[in-house]
Amino acid sequence: MNDRQTKFMTRGFCAAAAAGFLLLGLGAVPALAQDSKYNSISTPEQRRACRPDVYRLCAGEIPSVAKITACMRRNKANLSEACKAVFDQ
């Protein structure tokens, strides 16, 4: 296998892995939305305000609501203004 083939295969693997993680992450959102504990501690507006920050800062914690919440609290300084407002309530 030459360098060009190796680079192509590596790039293909990385793209497939990224797509797989994205699909796993997208699959976790409906799971979170159906979690009664999750729904009892947040409103749809609060979830909408913080969803981008969850993906940006705490994607590795999905689908654990407790771990996501802890991660968001650790990263409070990096949250968007809309999400900071949720955590300040």
C-alpha distance (Angstrom), angle and dihedral (degrees) to the residues before:
residue distance angle dihedral
M1 . . .
N2 3.79 . .
D3 3.83 127.9 .
R4 3.80 92.9 -98.4
Q5 3.80 92.3 54.7
T6 3.80 91.3 46.0
K7 3.82 92.1 51.3
F8 3.82 90.9 47.6
M9 3.80 92.5 50.0
T10 3.81 92.3 45.6
R11 3.80 91.5 49.0
G12 3.80 90.4 47.3
F13 3.79 91.7 49.9
C14 3.82 91.9 49.1
A15 3.81 91.4 49.1
A16 3.80 91.3 49.0
A17 3.80 91.7 47.7
A18 3.81 91.7 49.1
A19 3.80 90.9 49.1
G20 3.80 90.1 49.5
F21 3.79 92.7 51.3
L22 3.80 90.4 47.1
L23 3.80 91.2 51.9
L24 3.80 91.0 47.6
G25 3.79 90.2 50.2
L26 3.79 93.0 47.7
G27 3.77 89.4 48.0
A28 3.79 90.1 54.6
V29 3.80 94.0 57.6
P30 3.82 94.8 67.9
A31 3.79 88.5 44.4
L32 3.80 89.7 54.7
A33 3.78 91.7 45.5
Q34 3.81 90.1 55.1
D35 3.79 94.9 46.8
S36 3.82 105.5 107.4
K37 3.82 91.7 -153.3
Y38 3.80 89.8 53.6
N39 3.80 91.9 48.6
S40 3.79 92.1 48.7
I41 3.82 93.5 55.7
S42 3.79 99.1 44.3
T43 3.77 142.0 33.3
P44 3.80 125.1 -131.6
E45 3.82 88.2 -105.9
Q46 3.80 91.9 53.5
R47 3.80 91.5 48.4
R48 3.80 90.4 48.6
A49 3.83 91.0 50.4
C50 3.81 93.5 50.9
R51 3.82 103.3 33.6
P52 3.85 95.0 92.3
D53 3.81 90.4 49.1
V54 3.81 91.5 49.7
Y55 3.80 90.3 55.0
R56 3.80 93.1 42.5
L57 3.81 99.3 44.4
C58 3.80 109.3 17.2
A59 3.80 109.1 25.3
G60 3.80 90.7 127.4
E61 3.81 90.0 63.0
I62 3.83 95.6 57.9
P63 3.06 124.9 147.1
S64 3.84 97.3 21.6
V65 3.81 107.6 92.8
A66 3.81 91.9 -164.8
K67 3.82 92.4 51.5
I68 3.81 92.5 45.2
T69 3.80 90.6 50.9
A70 3.81 92.0 48.8
C71 3.81 90.7 47.5
M72 3.80 91.6 49.7
R73 3.81 91.1 50.2
R74 3.83 90.4 50.0
N75 3.81 89.1 50.8
K76 3.81 97.1 42.7
A77 3.81 92.0 125.8
N78 3.82 89.1 58.0
L79 3.81 97.9 47.4
S80 3.78 122.6 113.2
E81 3.80 115.4 -103.3
A82 3.81 91.2 -107.3
C83 3.78 92.6 53.2
K84 3.82 93.4 43.3
A85 3.79 87.1 57.3
V86 3.82 89.1 56.0
F87 3.80 91.8 53.1
D88 3.82 91.4 45.6
Q89 3.83 92.1 58.1
